[in-house]
């Protein structure tokens, strides 16, 4: 059975010092006609990725504004998550050899989860990403009256290079949705025909333990706990271990920079998620590539690294790296910018929305470019400070939870025909 994910209560008024009175009042006004509206968010995991982090904040804030919001996680076995990881990768451009068994596995688990929602009573149901995407189609075949709910598909990935047969298999199941949400308009497949299309970039919560300001002594203590000398320069990449995040390329760039800065440390932090079996394989590849360089620290939630520890490593970093070769958005870029740090990121996906080259950070396409920019920023701290402060203000204006909350409230009003 599906179960609700616990989220700690939040108050929208706590964000007033960060975004100002006018925007708080705007959010309350947008929510007023939606009082009592029942909202369900459904995704594949309660931890280990950007979607889960976003929902941890958005759901309680919706409730604080008078909606009745719930977050549930689908159930599935390893065989299902292996298939959905393959689907995820192929939708981002990796070739996957699809078999009838793989298609049937995906449908089987969607049917199981659809059974649990047959009697669900929500005004708005937002399905996140491809894992549970067939649920409204399957429900509409068995219980047509469930169409009273407004179904929204929230796609967090870039579909521009999607494998043709994967997309051809998936997209008929999407045609029953009332609307879809993408991070960028360019991510949308031309043959996805839905009544409504919305563009909503993701966001970070400035009041979570990952993003609030830490005392310097707390930062130093956390670094020391993990064998990192607070007095030596450090660069950090926080992301899952998968080929799109290019952890091997990050190590190569670090090695180039280390020739000029011998005491440089590299910290790589990941959260190992239960819907990402491929992550273990790439974790092992990353460890092998690091070899016996004891200045490379490869950490994860399995080492006890949580949100506070990530905050400490990002806060202490001279430069934050997100050397993605493909990216949906890159919330770790947002986190780094919010901490006033210079960020060097791959020139892909949603990263250029955040890093305006030479204004809020640097965009790179190769290992050598990444190394060159990182070295420059370490050697020119005044430039690092300029980019970091500009990046923080860019995030304040565009990529905080309150902005995404505003966008979702507007979408609900549009679908409910509320002015």
C-alpha positions as CSV (number, residue, x, y, z in Angstrom):
1,X,0.0,0.0,0.0
2,X,1.1,3.6,-0.6
3,X,2.0,5.5,2.5
4,X,2.3,9.2,3.2
5,X,5.8,10.6,3.7
6,X,6.1,12.6,6.9
7,X,7.1,16.2,6.5
8,X,7.7,18.6,9.4
9,X,5.4,21.6,9.6
10,X,6.6,24.9,8.0
11,X,5.3,28.5,8.2
12,X,5.3,30.7,5.1
13,X,5.8,33.7,7.4
14,X,9.3,32.5,8.3
15,X,10.4,33.4,4.8
16,X,9.5,37.1,5.1
17,X,13.0,38.2,6.0
18,X,14.4,36.5,2.9
19,X,11.9,37.4,0.2
20,X,10.0,40.4,1.7
21,X,6.5,41.3,2.7
22,X,5.1,41.8,-0.8
23,X,5.9,38.3,-2.0
24,X,4.5,36.7,1.2
25,X,1.3,38.6,0.7
26,X,1.2,37.5,-2.9
27,X,1.5,33.8,-1.9
28,X,-1.4,34.1,0.6
29,X,-3.6,35.8,-2.0
30,X,-2.9,33.1,-4.6
31,X,-3.8,30.4,-2.0
32,X,-7.0,32.0,-0.9
33,X,-9.3,30.5,-3.5
34,X,-7.6,27.1,-3.1
35,X,-8.5,26.6,0.6
36,X,-9.2,23.0,1.3
37,X,-8.1,21.7,-2.1
38,X,-6.6,18.2,-1.8
39,X,-3.2,17.8,-3.5
40,X,-1.2,14.6,-3.9
41,X,2.4,14.4,-5.0
42,X,3.5,11.0,-6.1
43,X,7.1,10.0,-6.8
44,X,9.6,7.1,-6.5
45,X,11.7,7.9,-3.4
46,X,11.4,9.8,-0.2
47,X,15.2,10.6,-0.1
48,X,18.3,10.8,-2.2
49,X,17.4,13.3,-4.9
50,X,16.2,16.8,-5.8
51,X,12.6,15.8,-6.1
52,X,12.4,14.5,-2.6
53,X,14.2,17.6,-1.2
54,X,11.8,19.9,-3.0
55,X,8.7,18.1,-1.8
56,X,10.0,18.1,1.8
57,X,9.5,21.8,1.8
58,X,6.7,22.4,-0.7
59,X,4.2,20.0,0.8
60,X,4.2,21.5,4.3
61,X,4.1,25.0,2.9
62,X,1.0,24.2,0.8
63,X,-0.6,22.9,4.0
64,X,0.4,26.1,5.9
65,X,-1.4,28.1,3.2
66,X,-4.6,26.2,3.6
67,X,-4.4,23.4,1.0
68,X,-4.6,19.8,2.1
69,X,-1.4,18.4,0.6
70,X,0.0,14.9,0.8
71,X,3.1,13.2,-0.5
72,X,3.2,9.5,-1.2
73,X,5.9,7.2,-2.6
74,X,5.2,4.3,-5.0
75,X,6.3,0.8,-4.0
76,X,8.5,-1.4,-6.2
77,X,11.2,-4.1,-6.1
78,X,14.7,-4.0,-7.5
79,X,13.6,-5.3,-10.9
80,X,11.3,-2.3,-11.3
81,X,13.9,0.3,-10.3
82,X,16.5,-1.3,-12.6
83,X,14.0,-0.8,-15.4
84,X,13.1,2.8,-14.4
85,X,16.8,3.7,-14.2
86,X,17.3,2.3,-17.7
87,X,14.2,4.3,-18.8
88,X,15.6,7.4,-17.2
89,X,18.9,7.1,-18.9
90,X,17.5,6.3,-22.3
91,X,15.2,9.4,-22.0
92,X,18.3,11.4,-21.5
93,X,20.1,9.9,-24.5
94,X,21.7,6.7,-23.5
95,X,20.9,3.7,-25.8
96,X,19.1,1.0,-23.9
97,X,18.1,-2.4,-25.5
98,X,14.4,-2.7,-24.5
99,X,12.9,-6.1,-24.1
100,X,9.2,-7.1,-23.7
101,X,10.0,-8.2,-20.2
102,X,11.3,-4.7,-19.2
103,X,8.2,-3.1,-20.6
104,X,6.0,-5.5,-18.8
105,X,7.9,-5.0,-15.5
106,X,7.3,-1.2,-15.7
107,X,3.6,-1.7,-16.5
108,X,3.1,-4.4,-13.8
109,X,4.4,-2.1,-11.0
110,X,2.4,0.9,-12.4
111,X,-0.7,-1.3,-12.2
112,X,0.0,-2.3,-8.6
113,X,0.4,1.3,-7.6
114,X,-2.7,2.3,-9.6
115,X,-4.7,-0.2,-7.6
116,X,-3.8,1.7,-4.5
117,X,-5.1,5.0,-6.0
118,X,-8.4,3.7,-7.5
119,X,-10.4,5.2,-4.6
120,X,-8.2,8.2,-4.0
121,X,-10.1,11.5,-3.8
122,X,-7.8,14.5,-4.7
123,X,-8.4,17.7,-6.6
124,X,-4.9,17.7,-8.0
125,X,-2.5,14.8,-8.5
126,X,1.1,15.5,-9.5
127,X,3.0,12.5,-10.8
128,X,6.8,13.1,-10.8
129,X,8.9,11.7,-13.5
130,X,8.6,8.5,-15.6
131,X,8.5,5.8,-12.9
132,X,4.8,6.1,-12.0
133,X,3.7,7.9,-15.2
134,X,1.2,5.3,-16.4
135,X,-1.0,5.5,-13.3
136,X,-3.6,7.9,-14.5
137,X,-4.0,6.1,-17.8
138,X,-4.5,2.8,-16.0
139,X,-7.0,4.3,-13.5
140,X,-9.0,6.0,-16.3
141,X,-9.5,2.7,-18.0
142,X,-10.9,1.1,-14.8
143,X,-12.5,4.1,-13.1
144,X,-13.4,6.9,-15.5
145,X,-14.9,9.0,-12.7
146,X,-11.4,9.5,-11.4
147,X,-11.0,12.0,-14.2
148,X,-12.5,14.5,-11.8
149,X,-9.0,14.9,-10.4
150,X,-6.6,17.1,-12.3
151,X,-3.6,15.0,-13.3
152,X,-0.3,16.7,-13.8
153,X,2.9,15.1,-15.1
154,X,6.0,16.8,-13.6
155,X,9.0,15.9,-15.8
156,X,12.3,16.8,-14.1
157,X,14.5,15.5,-16.9
158,X,15.7,16.7,-20.3
159,X,13.9,14.8,-23.1
160,X,15.7,16.5,-26.1
161,X,17.9,13.4,-26.8
162,X,15.4,10.8,-25.7
163,X,15.7,7.4,-27.3
164,X,13.0,7.1,-29.9
165,X,11.5,3.7,-28.9
166,X,11.6,4.6,-25.2
167,X,9.7,7.8,-25.9
168,X,7.3,6.0,-28.3
169,X,6.5,3.5,-25.5
170,X,6.0,6.1,-22.8
171,X,4.2,9.0,-24.4
172,X,0.8,7.4,-25.1
173,X,0.5,6.9,-21.3
174,X,0.9,10.7,-20.9
175,X,-2.0,11.7,-23.1
176,X,-4.6,11.5,-20.4
177,X,-2.9,14.1,-18.2
178,X,-4.5,17.6,-17.9
179,X,-1.2,19.3,-18.0
180,X,2.6,18.8,-17.8
181,X,5.4,20.7,-16.1
182,X,8.9,20.9,-17.5
183,X,12.0,22.7,-16.3
184,X,12.7,24.3,-19.7
185,X,10.6,24.7,-22.8
186,X,13.3,23.1,-24.8
187,X,13.0,19.9,-22.9
188,X,9.5,19.3,-24.2
189,X,9.0,16.7,-27.0
190,X,7.1,18.2,-29.9
191,X,4.6,15.3,-30.1
192,X,3.5,15.5,-26.5
193,X,0.0,16.9,-26.9
194,X,-1.6,17.9,-23.7
195,X,-4.1,20.6,-22.9
196,X,-1.7,22.6,-20.8
197,X,2.1,23.0,-20.7
198,X,3.8,24.8,-17.8
199,X,7.5,25.7,-17.4
200,X,8.7,25.7,-13.8
201,X,12.4,25.5,-12.8
202,X,13.1,23.7,-9.5
203,X,14.2,25.4,-6.3
204,X,15.9,25.1,-2.9
205,X,14.6,25.9,0.5
206,X,16.8,28.6,2.2
207,X,15.6,27.5,5.7
208,X,16.6,23.8,5.6
209,X,19.7,22.6,7.4
210,X,21.4,22.2,4.1
211,X,21.1,25.9,3.2
212,X,21.1,27.9,6.5
213,X,24.3,29.6,7.6
214,X,26.6,27.5,9.8
215,X,28.9,28.7,12.5
216,X,32.6,28.5,11.4
217,X,33.5,26.2,14.3
218,X,30.7,23.8,13.3
219,X,32.1,23.8,9.7
220,X,35.6,23.1,10.9
221,X,34.5,20.3,13.2
222,X,32.6,18.5,10.5
223,X,35.5,18.7,8.0
224,X,37.9,17.4,10.7
225,X,35.5,14.5,11.4
226,X,35.8,13.3,7.8
227,X,39.6,13.8,7.7
228,X,39.6,17.0,5.8
229,X,42.0,19.7,7.0
230,X,40.0,23.0,7.3
231,X,43.2,25.0,6.7
232,X,43.8,23.5,3.3
233,X,42.0,24.5,0.1
234,X,39.2,22.3,-1.0
235,X,36.8,21.9,-4.0
236,X,33.5,20.0,-3.8
237,X,31.1,18.3,-6.1
238,X,27.8,17.1,-4.6
239,X,25.8,14.8,-6.8
240,X,24.8,11.2,-7.5
241,X,27.4,8.9,-8.9
242,X,26.3,8.4,-12.5
243,X,27.9,9.1,-15.9
244,X,25.9,12.3,-16.4
245,X,27.5,14.0,-13.4
246,X,31.0,13.0,-14.8
247,X,32.7,12.2,-11.4
248,X,35.7,10.8,-13.3
249,X,36.1,14.1,-15.2
250,X,35.9,15.9,-11.9
251,X,38.8,13.8,-10.6
252,X,40.8,14.5,-13.8
253,X,40.2,18.3,-13.5
254,X,41.3,18.2,-9.8
255,X,44.5,16.4,-10.7
256,X,45.4,19.2,-13.2
257,X,44.7,21.9,-10.6
258,X,46.7,20.0,-8.0
259,X,49.9,20.4,-10.0
260,X,49.7,24.1,-9.2
261,X,48.1,23.7,-5.7
262,X,49.7,20.6,-4.2
263,X,47.7,20.8,-0.9
264,X,44.3,20.8,-2.7
265,X,41.6,18.4,-1.5
266,X,38.6,17.1,-3.5
267,X,35.4,16.1,-1.7
268,X,32.8,14.2,-3.6
269,X,29.5,13.7,-1.8
270,X,26.5,11.6,-3.0
271,X,23.3,10.4,-1.6
272,X,22.8,6.8,-2.5
273,X,19.1,6.5,-3.4
274,X,17.0,3.3,-3.3
275,X,15.7,3.9,-6.9
276,X,19.2,4.1,-8.4
277,X,20.9,0.7,-8.4
278,X,23.3,1.9,-11.1
279,X,24.7,4.3,-8.6
280,X,26.6,1.6,-6.8
281,X,28.4,0.5,-10.0
282,X,29.4,4.1,-10.8
283,X,30.5,4.7,-7.2
284,X,32.9,1.8,-7.5
285,X,34.2,3.2,-10.8
286,X,34.8,6.5,-9.1
287,X,36.7,5.0,-6.2
288,X,38.9,3.0,-8.6
289,X,39.6,6.2,-10.5
290,X,40.6,8.0,-7.4
291,X,43.1,5.3,-6.6
292,X,45.3,5.9,-3.5
293,X,45.1,9.7,-3.5
294,X,44.2,10.4,0.1
295,X,43.3,14.0,-0.7
296,X,40.2,12.7,-2.6
297,X,37.4,12.1,-0.1
298,X,34.4,10.1,-1.5
299,X,31.5,10.3,0.9
300,X,27.8,9.5,1.0
301,X,24.9,9.2,3.3
302,X,26.3,5.8,4.2
303,X,29.2,7.6,5.9
304,X,26.7,9.6,7.9
305,X,26.9,12.6,5.5
306,X,23.5,14.4,5.7
307,X,22.3,17.8,5.0
308,X,24.3,19.6,7.7
309,X,27.5,17.9,6.5
310,X,26.8,18.8,2.8
311,X,26.2,22.4,4.0
312,X,29.6,22.4,5.8
313,X,31.5,21.1,2.8
314,X,29.9,23.6,0.4
315,X,30.5,26.4,2.8
316,X,34.2,25.6,3.2
317,X,34.8,25.0,-0.4
318,X,36.9,27.4,-2.4
319,X,35.0,26.5,-5.5
320,X,32.0,24.3,-6.0
321,X,32.0,22.1,-9.1
322,X,29.0,20.6,-11.0
323,X,30.7,19.2,-14.1
324,X,27.6,17.6,-15.6
325,X,27.6,16.4,-19.2
326,X,23.8,16.2,-19.1
327,X,21.5,17.8,-16.5
328,X,17.9,18.3,-15.8
329,X,18.5,21.4,-13.6
330,X,21.3,20.9,-11.1
331,X,20.0,21.9,-7.6
332,X,23.5,21.5,-6.2
333,X,24.5,24.5,-8.4
334,X,21.6,26.4,-6.7
335,X,22.9,25.4,-3.3
336,X,26.4,26.5,-4.0
337,X,25.3,29.8,-5.4
338,X,23.1,30.5,-2.4
339,X,26.1,30.0,-0.1
340,X,27.9,32.8,-2.0
341,X,30.4,30.4,-3.5
342,X,31.7,30.5,-7.1
343,X,30.4,27.6,-9.1
344,X,32.0,26.0,-12.1
345,X,29.3,24.0,-14.0
346,X,28.8,22.1,-17.2
347,X,27.2,24.1,-20.0
348,X,24.2,21.8,-20.2
349,X,20.6,21.5,-19.2
350,X,19.3,23.9,-16.6
351,X,22.8,24.9,-15.4
352,X,23.0,28.0,-17.7
353,X,19.7,29.2,-16.2
354,X,21.7,29.6,-12.9
355,X,25.2,30.2,-14.0
356,X,25.4,33.3,-16.2
357,X,28.9,32.9,-17.5
358,X,31.3,35.4,-15.9
359,X,28.5,37.0,-13.9
360,X,27.3,34.3,-11.4
361,X,29.9,31.6,-12.2
362,X,31.7,29.9,-15.0
363,X,30.3,27.4,-17.6
364,X,32.6,24.8,-19.0
365,X,32.5,22.1,-21.6
366,X,35.7,20.1,-21.0
367,X,37.9,18.8,-18.3
368,X,40.7,21.3,-19.2
369,X,38.3,24.2,-19.1
370,X,37.0,23.1,-15.7
371,X,40.5,22.8,-14.3
372,X,41.5,26.2,-15.8
373,X,38.5,28.0,-14.2
374,X,38.9,26.3,-10.8
375,X,42.5,27.2,-10.7
376,X,41.8,30.8,-11.7
377,X,39.1,31.2,-8.9
378,X,41.4,29.8,-6.2
379,X,44.2,32.1,-7.2
380,X,41.9,35.1,-7.5
381,X,39.7,35.2,-4.4
382,X,38.3,38.7,-5.2
383,X,36.9,37.3,-8.4
384,X,35.5,34.3,-6.5
385,X,33.8,36.7,-4.1
386,X,32.3,38.8,-6.8
387,X,30.8,35.8,-8.6
388,X,29.6,34.2,-5.3
389,X,27.7,37.3,-4.2
390,X,26.1,37.8,-7.6
391,X,25.1,34.2,-7.7
392,X,23.4,34.4,-4.3
393,X,21.2,37.3,-5.4
394,X,20.4,35.5,-8.6
395,X,19.1,32.5,-6.5
396,X,17.1,34.8,-4.2
397,X,15.3,36.3,-7.1
398,X,14.6,33.1,-9.1
399,X,15.3,29.8,-7.4
400,X,13.9,29.7,-3.9
401,X,11.1,27.4,-2.7
402,X,8.7,30.3,-2.4
403,X,8.9,31.1,-6.1
404,X,8.2,27.4,-7.0
405,X,5.3,27.4,-4.6
406,X,3.9,30.5,-6.3
407,X,4.2,28.8,-9.7
408,X,2.3,25.7,-8.5
409,X,-0.4,27.7,-6.9
410,X,-0.9,29.5,-10.2
411,X,-1.0,26.2,-12.1
412,X,-3.7,24.8,-9.7
413,X,-5.8,28.0,-10.2
414,X,-5.4,27.7,-14.0
415,X,-6.5,24.0,-14.0
416,X,-9.4,24.7,-11.6
417,X,-10.5,27.8,-13.7
418,X,-10.1,30.0,-10.6
419,X,-9.2,33.6,-11.4
